[in-house]
Amino acid sequence: PQTHPYISTGLKKNKFGIDTKTALEGYKSAKSLKNIKIIGIDCHIGSQITQVQPFKDALKSLVSLISELKKIGIQIKYLDMGGGLGIKYDDESPPQLNEYAKAIVESLKDTDLQLILEPGRVIVGNAGILITRALFRKSTGAKKFIIVDAGMNDLLRPTLYDAFHAIWPVVKSGDEFVKADIVGPICESSDFLAADRQVPDVKNGDLIAVMSAGAYGFAMSSNYCSRLRVAEVMVKDDRFHVVTQRQGYEDLVRGESAPSFLKD
Ligand SMILES: Cc1ncc(COP(=O)(O)O)c(C=O)c1O
């Protein structure tokens, strides 16, 4: 419940999963099927969770379900605890990994379950940045805009979740700050990377880093407006490698063909 509605998964109003009572019925039904071997239980309560307590609550409920199952002869060996641990985008203070680990170990201390974890964002979220170039500046009187060459097709999170990504010039050229919307070149008013943001002033042509773009960045990117997907570059100390090539226009039409009935 403390996460953004679009990335919560464990509520009754979400499409995901089944409640504990239905799960129990599901296991009973699976037990009667000769080609099904029951080995585990899976849980994913949401994403960008910045407290440990929701994990503890979920584990408590799972441990109780597992013991119910044991009573009816269903032995659970694997417990998959989904993803969900949050990262710092702005002023969040997510738990340290050892606090998270401690909470899990503590909750499972009376079991001999084999634990599976699926953290995604916490591994890669803050490892990636999106580099974009300031193209043009515009003022409408009511607002200032810095138009950059990356858009919602490259990083959808601000548009989709109103998500915050820190923005900083790659090379800070002065001490001036400006309050502006950082917007992309796409034909949507929702095409923004930051809104009403106080940022170090940049000149046309300056490079800007959009932080914390390593999770749900490239993976959510699209070719909307016939925009080409960006290159992904891995950097280690003073070395780099292009791990994903920048797309070319041939990539946009690959696999397309005209139907013969249009040629008649
Ligand atoms: C089943 C499952 N596991 C793991 C993850 C990764 O979650 P996160 O990005 O919160 O680490 C997701 C993301 O939604 C998921 O659906």
The ligand as a Gaussian input file, in Angstrom:
#p B3LYP/6-31G(d) Opt

LIG

0 1
 C        7.787000     -11.612000     -10.374000
 C        8.727000     -10.460000     -10.267000
 N        9.921000     -10.636000      -9.678000
 C       10.805000      -9.609000      -9.562000
 C       10.508000      -8.360000     -10.033000
 C       11.520000      -7.283000      -9.848000
 O       11.025000      -6.384000      -8.936000
 P       11.835000      -5.083000      -8.520000
 O       12.047000      -4.289000      -9.741000
 O       10.915000      -4.430000      -7.563000
 O       13.102000      -5.532000      -7.909000
 C        9.273000      -8.131000     -10.651000
 C        8.904000      -6.796000     -11.120000
 O        7.773000      -6.402000     -11.180000
 C        8.355000      -9.204000     -10.774000
 O        7.162000      -9.038000     -11.335000

